[in-house]
Amino acid sequence: MINIGMVGAGAWGRHLLRNFANLPGCRVKTVCDLSEKVRSTVEATYPGVRAVDDFGEIASDPEINAVVIATTPETHYKLSATALQSGKDVFVEKPLVLKIADGEDLIELARNNQR
């Protein structure tokens, strides 16, 4: 079973959440979103999924194996780097990053962390 932490459950995120929640072998454990309304909707729609407003709770959770990032592109690099450094596999909604150097850095982080 792959335990997933998800960041961003708004526009694209809600579609990814639905798909990962229905994927055999996956369990969406925690969703992080800054919007109280989105968090409430997630918890009402997906019983058993915890909704938080602090990404640190996902990054530090040893039960979470992978992180799905569906936030604004400006946040993709920092969230991805933190997740990789925390030993998580990462899926990022496009674009991966806004700067080529950031993408190269994430590739190196993934290699160094065997992700």
CORRAKA-V386442 format. One record per residue. N is the residue number from 1. RES is the residue in three letters. SS is DSSP state (@ for helix, = for strand, . for the rest). PHI is phi as a letter, one per 20 degrees, with the letter a starting at -180 (999 if undefined). OMEGA is omega in degrees with one decimal (* if undefined). Layout:
# CORRAKA-V386442
N/RES/SS/PHI/OMEGA
N/RES/SS/PHI/OMEGA
This chain:
# CORRAKA-V386442
1/MET/./999/175.7
2/ILE/=/e/176.3
3/ASN/=/e/-174.4
4/ILE/=/d/167.4
5/GLY/=/d/-176.4
6/MET/=/c/178.8
7/VAL/=/d/-179.6
8/GLY/./n/179.6
9/ALA/./c/178.8
10/GLY/./e/-172.9
11/ALA/./g/178.7
12/TRP/./f/-176.6
13/GLY/@/g/-178.7
14/ARG/@/f/177.1
15/HIS/@/f/177.5
16/LEU/@/f/178.3
17/LEU/@/g/179.2
18/ARG/@/g/-177.5
19/ASN/@/f/179.3
20/PHE/@/f/179.3
21/ALA/@/f/-179.5
22/ASN/./d/-177.9
23/LEU/./e/178.3
24/PRO/./g/179.6
25/GLY/./n/178.5
26/CYS/=/d/173.8
27/ARG/=/c/173.6
28/VAL/=/f/-175.9
29/LYS/=/e/-174.2
30/THR/=/c/174.2
31/VAL/=/c/176.8
32/CYS/=/d/175.2
33/ASP/./b/-178.7
34/LEU/./f/-177.0
35/SER/./e/176.3
36/GLU/@/g/180.0
37/LYS/@/f/179.1
38/VAL/@/f/179.0
39/ARG/@/g/179.1
40/SER/@/f/179.1
41/THR/@/f/179.1
42/VAL/@/f/-177.3
43/GLU/@/f/178.3
44/ALA/@/f/-176.2
45/THR/@/e/-175.9
46/TYR/./c/178.4
47/PRO/./g/-178.8
48/GLY/./n/175.8
49/VAL/./e/179.5
50/ARG/=/e/179.1
51/ALA/=/d/-176.8
52/VAL/=/c/177.7
53/ASP/./d/-177.2
54/ASP/./c/-179.5
55/PHE/@/g/178.3
56/GLY/@/g/178.7
57/GLU/@/f/176.8
58/ILE/@/f/-177.0
59/ALA/@/f/-175.9
60/SER/./e/-177.5
61/ASP/./e/-178.2
62/PRO/./f/178.6
63/GLU/./e/-178.5
64/ILE/./e/-178.2
65/ASN/./e/-173.2
66/ALA/=/b/-180.0
67/VAL/=/c/174.9
68/VAL/=/d/-176.8
69/ILE/=/d/179.8
70/ALA/./c/-178.3
71/THR/./d/177.0
72/THR/./f/-175.8
73/PRO/@/g/-179.7
74/GLU/@/f/-177.7
75/THR/@/e/-173.0
76/HIS/@/g/-176.7
77/TYR/@/f/-175.8
78/LYS/@/f/179.6
79/LEU/@/f/179.7
80/SER/@/f/179.8
81/ALA/@/f/179.1
82/THR/@/f/179.9
83/ALA/@/f/179.1
84/LEU/@/f/178.9
85/GLN/@/f/177.7
86/SER/./e/177.3
87/GLY/./n/-179.4
88/LYS/./d/166.4
89/ASP/=/f/-174.0
90/VAL/=/c/169.3
91/PHE/=/d/-178.2
92/VAL/=/c/172.9
93/GLU/./f/-175.9
94/LYS/./f/-5.4
95/PRO/./f/178.9
96/LEU/./g/178.7
97/VAL/./b/180.0
98/LEU/./d/-179.6
99/LYS/./c/179.9
100/ILE/@/g/-179.0
101/ALA/@/f/177.6
102/ASP/@/f/177.4
103/GLY/@/f/177.7
104/GLU/@/f/178.0
105/ASP/@/f/178.5
106/LEU/@/f/177.1
107/ILE/@/f/179.2
108/GLU/@/f/176.9
109/LEU/@/f/179.0
110/ALA/@/f/178.4
111/ARG/@/f/-177.7
112/ASN/@/f/-179.4
113/ASN/./d/179.6
114/GLN/./l/178.6
115/ARG/./d/*
